[in-house]
Amino acid sequence: MLLKNGKVLVDNNSDMDFKKTDIRIDDGIIIELAENLTPTPYEECIDLNGDYVLPGMVNSHYHSYTNILRGTSFGEPLELWSVDTVALGKILTETEMALSVSLGICEMLHAGVTACVDHLPHLATSYTAAKTYETTGFKSALAPMLHNIPDNKVLYKMDEVIPNNLEDNSFPTVEEYTHYYMNFIEKFHNPNGNLQVMVGVNSPQRADDKLLKAAYELSYKFNLPIHCHLLETRWQKISADQTISPVLKLEQFGLLGNRTSLAHCIWMNEDELNLIAKRKAIVVSNPTSNCFLGSGIFPSKEYLKRNIPIALGSDGVNCGTNNNMLDILRFFLLIQRSQEQDYRQWINVKEGFHMITKNSNRILGFHRPLGEIKANYSADLVVVNKNSILNILDNYLLNQIIFNSSLSVKHVLINGHFVMKDSKILKIDEENLKREICARKPYLQQDMLKALNSTKKEKNLYKSIYQSL
């Protein structure tokens, strides 16, 4: 396939510019970039007629099940919000999970997002999520969650209101988790294609030693990247200070390395930051979620001065966010500027754009590199209607796209295949998707209200401790 006459975003030494360039694609890979390429016999040739071409963006921390739970958050911090969200997630049927995943895929494609890390907390519907990604052609790194310790057993002072010796039999055994992962890997793991499996530790404090050991063994045996939440809130930090650093715990079990991605990472001390830098792990900020839940502001300066790569994620749609990574990048950059008085230290547009493209390459773990429009990279491309952007200054168009414009995405290619053409998603009927979600609304409402009512007593216990911290 040859894409001709596009204005392609090119990364040079000091900046990123759009340049008139043709793109030749073969077997899902970009094989040639140049002006005035000549089509070969039998080669499909598409004239982009001056439309803009960007690399597909990446959502590096995401929970697809929350797409259908939007509107179920009520101005509470993470620990209280989680009580509701866990209960709500458990009510979703396989059909509702497929609808939720599909809804997220549609929203991401329309925003130019071509890949995600889906951290899946419910094993019962993780297969459904994987099948949905598989049939739609969306690129996803799937991280079914490993956890067997509830928050009430690890959060500081919760033992004052919930006895620590109560047994919790709601989690699978370590052997069941391992068996699940083995089957999941066999069925879906294809790092040469569109689906990659990751070891999805929930968070180090939410997994016992036996489960963390099993996580390491899975990662080692199958060469899987690792993804987990880390030190998202002040309460988690206070709790960690009473026991062991979760960063050190990851280190002790061999789970901290250059293929480890760590979501949130707000409440870190110097030793933890230095250890992450030493092990060359990647951190994933989720700025809209963190602000919505009052978790704190990501300390980007501390990571950048240690050369720790930063990527960005949306987290869950039910925590004040959406699936548009340009929106999230814009918010991230504005928040970071508000924390830094020296404007010379502000993150520039190129650094920021890398956080939703090339910095995610190592997180996802696919064999074909992605996140840039370069020879030998995966042909994950976003074509934007040139008429949707009022281009004032050619040399500063990316700056305008990030801070001032909303994109009208015309085409999307993933691994060289069209998944959206002329703004129409090819493998999902969007109108039918909306009808199906609306048809399930009465059942969802009933189940959601029942789930929310069931959490009131437990939430009040969390509130009583939270308000005393």
N, C-alpha and C positions, 0 to 999 in steps of 0.2 A: 504494500500500500504506500502511496505517495501523497502526502499532504502538502499542497503547494500554496504559496503566496500568503502564508500566515505571518503575523508579527509575533515572534517567539520571544519569550522571556529568557534572556541569556545572562548567566552569572559570570561577571568578569572580576578582576582582582579587587576593585574598589567599590563596585556598585552592581546593580542589576538593571538592564535595559531591554526594551523590546526592539528586535531587529527583524527585518524581512528575511525569512528563512524558510526553506523547504525541509520537510522531515520525511525520511524514508524508513519504513517499518517492515520488519520481517520476523515472523515467528514470535510476535509479541514484544520484540526488542527494537529500540531505535538503532539503526545501523548507519545512518548518514544524515548529516545536517549541512546544508549549503544553500546558496542562492542558485536559482535557475537549474535545478536538477531536471534531467530529461526522463520521462516515464519509460520504463522498459516494456517490451511487448507483453501483453496480458496483465500488466500491473494496474490495479485499481488506482485511479488518480482523482483526488478530490480537491477542488479549488476553494480555498478558504477566503479568498477575495478580501484580504486585509483584516480578517478577524484576529483577535488576540489569542495567543496560546500560552497557557500556564501549566506548570507541572501539577498533577493532582495533589490536593492537600490531604493531610492525615490527621485524624482524630486519635490522639495517642492514649486517651483514657476515657472509657465510655461504658455505659450500662444500658444496653438496648431495651431491656424490659421496662424501663421507665418511660419510654415514649408514650405508652398508653395510660400512664399514671399521671400525666401532666395535670396541674391544678390541685394536687393533693398535698401541698406543703403550706404550712400556716405560720411562718415567721418564727421558727424555733431552731436552736442549734443542732449540730449533727447528732449528738447522742439522743436527743428527744425525737428528732426527725427520723432517725434510724429505726426506732421502735415501730413507727407507723409503716415505714417503707418495707421493712422485712415482712410485716404482716400482709401488706398489699401485694408484694411480689409473690407470695405463696399462693394467692388465690388465682393467679393467671393460669388458664388452661393452655394446652399446646396450640390451639387455634388462636387464642389471644396473643400468645407469644409470637407466633408467626406474623400476625398483624402488626404487632409492636415493632418487630425487627424490620419488616417491610416499610413501615412508616418512616423509621429512621433512615433507611437506605434512600428512600425518595428525597427526604429533606437534605441529606448529605450530597447526593448527586446534583440537585438543583443549586447547591452552594459550592460546587466544584471540589467536593471531598470524595476521594476515590478509595480510601482505606481507613480502617479503624482497628483499635485494640478493644475488643469487647470482653470486659471482665464480667463473667457470668456467674451470679451467686446461686442459681437454682439448677442443680443437676437435672431435675425432672424435665426441664424445658431447654436445656443446652443443646441437645440433639436437634430439636426443632429450629433453634437459632442457626446452627451450622448448616442444616439443609436449606434454610431460606437464603443464606449467603451463597451457598453452592449453586442454587438454581438461578439466582439473579446475576451472578458474575461479579458481585462486589468483592473487593479484596479485604480480608479480615484476618487478624490474628486473634484466635479464640483462647480465652484464659478461664476455664471453669474454676470456680473458687474452691480453695482448700482451707477449711477452718473447722475446728472442733471445740473451741472455747468461746462461750458467749461473753459479751461485754460486761455483764454484771459480775463476772468472776475476775475481771482484770482492771476495771476502772476503780480508781482510788475511792475508798469509803463506801462503795456499793455493798460491801459485805455487812454494813450496818443496817441495811434495810432488806437485803435479800441474802438468806443464809448461804454461805459459800459451799456448804456440804451437800446442797441439793444436787441430785444427779440430773444431767441434761442428756436425754437419749434421742434428741432430734437430729443429731449429726450422724453421717455414715461412719463406719469404722475406718481405720487407716487402710485395711485390706480392701474394703469396698471402694474407697477412693482410688486406690491403685488399680484395681480391676476396671473401674469406670474409665480412668485415663487410658489404660492400655487399649480398650475397645474404641475410645474416642479417637485416639491417635491412628489406629489402624483404619478407621473409616474416613477420617477427614484430613489428616495431616498431609499436606502437599506443598512444601515450600517452593517448588518450581512452578506452582500454579497460583491459585487465588486464596487458599486457606492454609494457615499456619497455626499449629497448636502451641500455646505457651503454658508454662507452669504458673497457675494463678493463685499464689498464696494470697489470702485475704489481707492479712497483716501479721507480722511475726508474733505479736502478743495473743493473737486469736488462734494460734496453732500450737499444739503441744510438741515436745521434742521428737516423738515418734513420727508425727506427720511432717515436720520440717525435714527430718531425715529422708522420708519417702519422697518429698518434693525434690530434694537434691538428687536422689537416685533416678527419678524420672527425667530430670533435666540432663543429667550426665549420660544416661543410657540412650536417650533419643535426641540429644543435642538441641534441647529446647530452650528458648529464652525464658526469663523469669519476670513476672510482673506482680507488683503488690502495692497496697496502700501503705503509707508510712507517715507517722507523726503529723496528723492532719489538724488536731485541735489542742488547745491548752490543757484540757482534762487528760488527754492521752499523754501529754508531756509530763504532767504532774504524776500520773500513774507510773510511767516509765522510770521516773526518778526514784520511786520507792523500790524498784526491783532491778531490772537490767535494761540497758539501752536496746531498743529493737534493731538498731543498726548493727550493734555488736552481735546480737542474736543471729541475724542474717549471716554475718561474717563467720560465726562459729560453726554454722551448718553448711558452709560453702555456697551460700546463695547470693553472695554479693560479688558481682564481677562485671565485665564489660558487656554482658548481654542481659544485665538486670536493669529494669526500668521501675522507678519508684514514684508513685503518684502522691501529690500534695507536698510533703516535705517542708512544712512551714515552721515547725517548732524544733529546730535542730541546734545542737551546741557545736562548739569548735571541733571537738574530737570526732563527732559524727560526720561533720562536713568534710574533714580531712580524710576520714576513712573512705567515704564515698568517692572522693577525688582519687585517692590511692588505688582503689579498685576499678576506677574508670566506669562507674555506673552512670546511668542517665536519669535525670529527674523530670517529672511531668507536672507542670503547674496547671491548675484548674481554676482560673481566677474568678469566673462568674459564680461557680458553685461555692467557692470559699467565701466570697463576699456575701452571697445570699444566706449562707448558714452561719455567718459571723465567725468563721474559723480562724481568720487572720490573713495577713498579706504575705505572699510568697517573697522570701528575701533574695531576689534575683542577683543582687550585687555580690552576695556571699558565694554564690555558685559560679558566677562569671569570673571572679578574681581567682578562682581555683581551676578554671578551665573545665568545669563540669558542664556537659551539654544540657540544654533545656529544650524540652518539647512541650506542647500544649494539648490539653484535652477538654472535653465538654462536661465530663462526669455524667450525671443523670439529668434528664430533662425536668424531672420533678424537683430540682433544686436550683431554680431560677436561671436556667440556661437554655440554649438552643443548639442545633447541630451545625451551625455556620461557623467554620473556623476563622474566617476573616473577621467576623464580629467579635469572636473571643480574643483574637490577636489584638484587635483595636482596643478592647477593654483592658487587656493585659498591659499594653504599652502605656496607656493613659494612667492606669493605677501606678505603674512603676515610676513614671515621671513625677507623680505626686509625692513619692517617697524619697526623691533624690533632688536636692537643691542645686547641685552642680550639673547644669544642663550638658556639660561635656561628657558626663557619664551615662547619659540616657542611651538606651538601646536603640540602635538605628533601624531603619526600615529593612535593610538587607538581613541583619541579624534576626530581626523579628520574623521575617518571612521564612527563614531557615527553620524556625521553631515549629512551623506547621508543614514543613516539607522535608528537607534533607536530614534534619536532626532525628527524624523518626525512622530513618532507614535501618539503623542498628536495633531499634526497639522491636520492629516487626519481625525481622529475621528471615525474610524471603531471600532466596538465592540470587534473584535478579535485583540489583540495586534500584532504588526508586527515589523520588523527591527532587530530581533535576532533569532537565531536558538535555541529555548528553548521549553520545554514542555509547552503546552497550548497556544502556539503562532501560528499565521496563518502560514500555510505551503507555504510561498512565498520564493522560493528557486531558486538559480542559480547554475547550474552545469557547471564547466569550464573544458575543455579538458586539462588533465594533461600534454600532450605533447606540449601544446602551451606556457608553461612557463618553461624556463631554470632555474630550482630551484637550486640556489647555496647554500644558507643557510636556512635550514628548519625553524629555529626559527625566521627568519626575512622575511618570505615569503610575509606577508601582506605589509611590507615596500617596497619590490620589486614590488609587484603588483601596488601599488599606484604611485611609482616614476619611475619605469623602464620598465614596461611590458604592453602590450596590450592583453586583454583577448580574447580567442576564446570560446565563450559561446556555449555549446552543448545542454543543456536542460534548460528550465525555467518552473517552476510550480508557479501558483497563486491560493491561496486557495486550494492547493492540487491537482490541475488539470494541466496537461501539456498544455501550450500554445505555447511552442517551443520544438521540439524533433529532435535530431540529426541536430541541427542548422536550421531546417525548421519551420517557423511559421505556425501554424496549421489553423488559422481562416482567414488569409489574404494571397492571392496569390500575392507574391511580384513582380513577373515578370509582371503580369497583371496590378498591381498597377502602375508600372513604365510606361507601355505602355499607360495607361489611362492618366497619367499626361502629357506625351509627346504629346498625341493626342490633349490635350487642350492647348498646348503651344501657338499656334497662337492666340487663343482668349484671353488667359491670357496676352500675351505680349501687345496686342492692348488695352485691358482694363487697364492694369497697366500704360502704357505710357500716356493714357488719364487721369488717376487719378493723376499721378505725375505732368502733365502739369496744372491740375486744382488747384494745391496747391501753385504754384509759387508766386502769389501775397501775399497770407497769410503768407507764409514762410518769405518773405522779410520783412514783418512787425515785425515778431518775431526776425529776424536777427537784425533789427535796434535797438531794445531794448537790446537784448542779448549783442551786442557789446559795449553797453554803460554802462553795469553793472560794 
